[in-house]
Amino acid sequence: MPTKAGFIALTGKPNVGKSTLMNAILGTKLSIVTPKPQTTRKSVLGIYSKDDLQIVFLDTPGVLKPKYELHRSMMQYVSSAVSDADAVAVLIDSSEYKSSEEYFPDYFLSQLKRTGKPLIAVLNKLDKFRDRKEVLPILATMSQEGLFDEIIPLSALKNQSVDVLLELFEKYIPESEFYYDPELLSDRSERFFVSEMIREVVFTSFRNEIPYSTEVNITEFKEREEGKWYISASIIVERKSQKIIVVGKGGEKIRKTGEKARVEIEDHLGMPVFLDLFVVVREKWRNNKNLLDSYGYNQE
């Protein structure tokens, strides 16, 4: 029996559940998830392999109107994923949708209309409704608009109808040899996932502008045959006042951040680690192309 393999781009506005959906499909936490928008900044490739089927998911940053050079880099990930995919899944917060013109940023709606790829509307967050019948008018509106080839309501958080969505995706996956070893879950390095876990703790531990002004850069990653692995990471901030907040009085905040992140990292790696965290000020790093390149945002 021939094998099937292909790419599905997971796109949509910030905080619509793209990462939650991919994690639900893969059965493991691959992409970091927080209640805050703009958690995902780079594409995370997730590999689903079962029997004669392999679906490579491209979890992308939430589409937004770029304010910084960082945002423009993030939107390049979205464009690249749409271009590379065999089909595009557009996640939508079912509690916020009125019409495609009102819901999507203009440039993203235009991109969807001209892509030529099969478009699958994933009407997520169904768990927000007390009565599923409340979704019917939304389905009717989307059908009338004719933008999407398929529309499926589900709850990624509750893992409801995710299996139905997988069957739907399979329709758009061409016959092909597998692209990746079926034992792999991603092509991203351990350094990448460690930096993301630290950034997740920063996102959930601090408020206001701090999460959006920070980046995490792994400066050392030593795998040791005996004893703890050594990981050194810099938490990048834009201003000295932010550094004071992230470090905390007597270093209390940075210690707590390190403790929380270390537990996640050890669970992920299956190894004890010594995590060394530093806070570094890099003014206006979100608008500095050279710094963004050094932090892995270069799309070329």
C-alpha positions as CSV (number, residue, x, y, z in Angstrom):
1,M,0.0,0.0,0.0
2,P,1.5,3.4,-1.0
3,T,2.4,5.8,1.8
4,K,1.0,9.4,2.0
5,A,3.0,12.3,3.4
6,G,2.4,16.1,3.3
7,F,2.3,19.4,5.0
8,I,-0.5,21.2,6.8
9,A,0.0,24.9,7.9
10,L,-1.8,25.8,11.1
11,T,-2.6,29.5,10.8
12,G,-4.9,32.1,12.4
13,K,-5.0,35.1,14.7
14,P,-3.1,35.1,18.0
15,N,-4.5,32.9,20.8
16,V,-6.9,30.8,18.7
17,G,-5.5,27.5,19.8
18,K,-3.0,26.5,17.0
19,S,-0.4,25.2,19.4
20,T,-3.0,23.5,21.6
21,L,-4.4,21.7,18.5
22,M,-1.0,20.5,17.4
23,N,-0.2,19.3,20.9
24,A,-3.5,17.5,21.0
25,I,-2.8,15.8,17.6
26,L,0.7,14.7,18.6
27,G,-0.4,13.6,22.1
28,T,2.5,15.6,23.6
29,K,3.4,19.2,24.5
30,L,5.6,20.3,21.6
31,S,4.6,24.0,21.3
32,I,4.5,26.2,24.4
33,V,1.0,27.4,25.3
34,T,0.1,30.4,27.5
35,P,-3.1,32.5,27.8
36,K,-1.3,35.5,26.3
37,P,-1.4,36.2,22.6
38,Q,1.8,36.1,20.5
39,T,3.2,33.2,22.5
40,T,4.4,31.5,19.3
41,R,7.1,33.5,17.5
42,K,8.7,31.0,15.2
43,S,7.2,28.1,13.2
44,V,7.3,24.8,15.1
45,L,7.3,21.7,13.0
46,G,5.4,18.8,14.4
47,I,5.4,15.3,12.8
48,Y,2.4,13.0,13.0
49,S,3.2,9.5,11.8
50,K,0.8,6.5,11.8
51,D,0.9,3.4,9.7
52,D,1.2,4.6,6.0
53,L,0.4,8.3,6.8
54,Q,2.7,11.2,7.8
55,I,1.4,14.7,8.3
56,V,3.9,17.4,9.0
57,F,2.3,20.3,10.8
58,L,3.6,23.8,10.7
59,D,2.5,25.7,13.8
60,T,2.8,29.4,13.0
61,P,2.7,32.7,14.9
62,G,-0.6,34.4,15.1
63,V,-1.3,36.8,12.3
64,L,-1.2,40.4,13.3
65,K,-0.4,43.9,11.9
66,P,3.4,44.2,12.3
67,K,4.5,46.9,14.7
68,Y,8.2,45.8,15.1
69,E,10.8,44.1,12.8
70,L,10.2,41.1,15.1
71,H,6.5,41.0,14.0
72,R,7.6,41.2,10.3
73,S,9.9,38.2,10.8
74,M,7.0,36.3,12.5
75,M,4.7,37.0,9.6
76,Q,7.3,35.6,7.2
77,Y,6.9,32.3,9.0
78,V,3.2,32.4,8.2
79,S,3.8,33.2,4.5
80,S,6.4,30.5,4.2
81,A,4.2,27.9,5.9
82,V,1.2,28.7,3.6
83,S,3.5,28.5,0.5
84,D,5.0,25.1,1.6
85,A,1.8,23.5,2.7
86,D,-0.4,21.0,0.8
87,A,-3.4,22.5,2.7
88,V,-3.9,25.4,5.1
89,A,-5.9,25.0,8.3
90,V,-7.2,28.4,9.5
91,L,-8.1,28.3,13.2
92,I,-10.9,30.6,14.3
93,D,-12.1,31.5,17.8
94,S,-15.8,30.5,17.3
95,S,-16.9,32.9,20.1
96,E,-15.5,35.9,18.2
97,Y,-16.3,35.2,14.6
98,K,-18.9,37.4,12.8
99,S,-17.6,37.4,9.2
100,S,-14.2,36.8,7.5
101,E,-14.0,40.5,6.5
102,E,-14.4,41.6,10.0
103,Y,-12.4,38.9,11.7
104,F,-9.2,38.6,9.7
105,P,-6.6,41.3,9.0
106,D,-6.9,42.5,5.4
107,Y,-3.5,41.3,4.3
108,F,-4.1,37.8,5.7
109,L,-7.6,37.5,4.1
110,S,-6.1,38.5,0.7
111,Q,-3.3,35.9,1.2
112,L,-5.9,33.2,1.9
113,K,-7.9,34.2,-1.2
114,R,-5.0,34.0,-3.6
115,T,-3.1,31.0,-2.1
116,G,-4.8,28.4,-4.4
117,K,-4.3,25.8,-1.6
118,P,-7.2,23.9,0.0
119,L,-8.5,26.0,3.0
120,I,-9.9,24.3,6.0
121,A,-11.7,26.4,8.6
122,V,-11.2,25.0,12.1
123,L,-13.9,26.5,14.2
124,N,-12.2,26.1,17.6
125,K,-13.1,26.8,21.2
126,L,-16.5,25.1,20.9
127,D,-16.3,24.4,24.7
128,K,-17.1,28.1,25.2
129,F,-20.7,27.5,24.2
130,R,-23.4,26.1,26.5
131,D,-25.5,25.0,23.5
132,R,-23.8,23.7,20.3
133,K,-26.7,25.1,18.3
134,E,-25.3,28.6,18.9
135,V,-22.6,27.7,16.4
136,L,-25.1,27.0,13.6
137,P,-25.4,30.6,12.4
138,I,-21.6,30.9,12.3
139,L,-21.4,27.8,10.1
140,A,-24.1,29.2,7.8
141,T,-22.3,32.5,7.4
142,M,-19.0,30.8,6.6
143,S,-20.7,28.5,4.1
144,Q,-22.3,31.5,2.4
145,E,-19.0,33.3,2.1
146,G,-17.5,30.4,0.2
147,L,-13.9,31.1,1.3
148,F,-13.2,27.7,2.8
149,D,-13.2,24.3,1.2
150,E,-14.0,22.6,4.5
151,I,-15.4,23.8,7.9
152,I,-15.1,21.8,11.1
153,P,-16.1,22.8,14.6
154,L,-14.2,21.4,17.5
155,S,-12.5,22.0,20.8
156,A,-8.7,21.5,20.8
157,L,-8.6,22.1,24.5
158,K,-11.1,19.3,25.3
159,N,-9.7,17.1,22.4
160,Q,-13.2,17.0,20.9
161,S,-13.5,16.1,17.2
162,V,-9.7,16.3,16.8
163,D,-9.8,12.7,15.4
164,V,-12.4,13.8,12.8
165,L,-10.1,16.7,11.8
166,L,-7.2,14.3,11.3
167,E,-9.4,12.2,8.9
168,L,-10.2,15.4,7.0
169,F,-6.6,16.4,6.7
170,E,-5.7,13.0,5.3
171,K,-7.9,13.8,2.2
172,Y,-5.4,16.5,1.2
173,I,-2.2,14.6,1.8
174,P,-0.7,13.3,-1.4
175,E,1.0,9.9,-2.0
176,S,4.6,10.3,-1.1
177,E,7.5,8.7,0.8
178,F,7.7,9.9,4.4
179,Y,9.7,13.1,4.8
180,Y,11.0,12.3,8.3
181,D,11.8,9.3,10.4
182,P,8.5,8.2,11.9
183,E,10.1,8.1,15.3
184,L,10.7,11.9,15.2
185,L,8.2,14.4,16.6
186,S,10.0,17.5,15.3
187,D,13.1,18.7,13.4
188,R,13.8,21.4,16.0
189,S,16.8,21.1,18.3
190,E,16.8,20.5,22.0
191,R,18.3,24.0,22.4
192,F,15.2,25.4,20.7
193,F,12.8,23.6,22.9
194,V,14.7,24.5,26.1
195,S,14.7,28.2,25.1
196,E,10.9,28.0,24.5
197,M,10.3,26.4,27.9
198,I,12.2,29.2,29.6
199,R,10.3,31.8,27.6
200,E,7.0,30.1,28.5
201,V,7.8,30.6,32.2
202,V,8.6,34.2,31.6
203,F,5.3,34.7,29.7
204,T,3.3,33.2,32.6
205,S,5.3,34.8,35.5
206,F,5.3,38.4,34.4
207,R,2.6,40.9,33.3
208,N,2.2,43.9,31.1
209,E,4.9,44.5,28.5
210,I,7.6,42.2,30.0
211,P,6.6,39.0,28.2
212,Y,6.6,40.8,24.8
213,S,9.8,42.6,25.4
214,T,11.8,39.4,26.3
215,E,13.6,36.8,24.2
216,V,15.6,33.8,25.4
217,N,19.0,32.9,23.9
218,I,20.8,29.7,24.8
219,T,24.5,30.5,25.2
220,E,25.7,27.1,26.4
221,F,24.3,23.6,26.2
222,K,26.7,20.9,27.5
223,E,25.6,17.3,27.4
224,R,27.6,15.4,30.0
225,E,28.0,11.6,30.2
226,E,28.1,11.9,34.0
227,G,26.3,14.4,36.3
228,K,24.0,17.2,35.3
229,W,23.8,18.7,31.9
230,Y,24.8,22.4,31.9
231,I,22.6,25.0,30.2
232,S,23.3,28.7,30.2
233,A,20.6,31.1,28.9
234,S,20.2,34.8,28.6
235,I,16.8,36.4,29.1
236,I,17.0,39.4,26.8
237,V,15.0,42.6,27.8
238,E,14.9,46.1,26.3
239,R,15.3,48.3,29.3
240,K,17.2,48.4,32.6
241,S,13.9,48.9,34.4
242,Q,12.7,45.6,32.9
243,K,15.9,43.8,34.0
244,I,15.2,45.0,37.6
245,I,11.7,43.4,37.4
246,V,12.9,40.1,35.9
247,V,15.7,39.8,38.4
248,G,13.6,40.8,41.4
249,K,14.7,41.8,44.8
250,G,17.8,40.0,45.8
251,G,17.5,37.8,42.6
252,E,14.3,36.2,43.9
253,K,12.3,36.4,40.6
254,I,15.1,35.0,38.4
255,R,15.6,32.2,40.9
256,K,11.9,31.2,40.7
257,T,11.9,31.5,36.9
258,G,14.9,29.2,36.8
259,E,13.4,26.7,39.2
260,K,10.1,26.5,37.2
261,A,11.9,26.2,33.9
262,R,14.3,23.6,35.2
263,V,11.5,21.2,36.1
264,E,10.0,21.5,32.6
265,I,13.4,21.1,31.0
266,E,14.3,18.0,33.0
267,D,11.0,16.4,32.3
268,H,11.5,17.1,28.5
269,L,15.1,15.9,28.3
270,G,14.8,13.1,30.8
271,M,18.0,14.3,32.4
272,P,19.0,16.4,35.4
273,V,20.2,19.8,34.5
274,F,22.0,22.8,36.0
275,L,20.3,25.9,34.6
276,D,22.2,29.2,34.7
277,L,20.0,32.2,33.8
278,F,21.2,35.7,33.2
279,V,19.3,38.9,32.3
280,V,20.8,41.0,29.5
281,V,19.6,44.4,28.2
282,R,19.5,44.8,24.5
283,E,17.8,48.1,23.7
284,K,15.2,48.0,20.9
285,W,16.1,44.4,20.0
286,R,12.7,43.9,18.5
287,N,13.6,46.3,15.7
288,N,17.2,45.2,15.3
289,K,17.6,42.9,12.3
290,N,21.1,41.8,13.3
291,L,20.0,40.8,16.7
292,L,16.9,39.1,15.4
293,D,19.1,37.1,13.0
294,S,21.3,36.0,15.9
295,Y,18.2,34.9,17.8
296,G,17.2,32.7,15.0
297,Y,14.6,34.8,13.2
298,N,16.3,34.8,9.8
299,Q,14.0,33.3,7.2
300,E,16.5,33.2,4.4
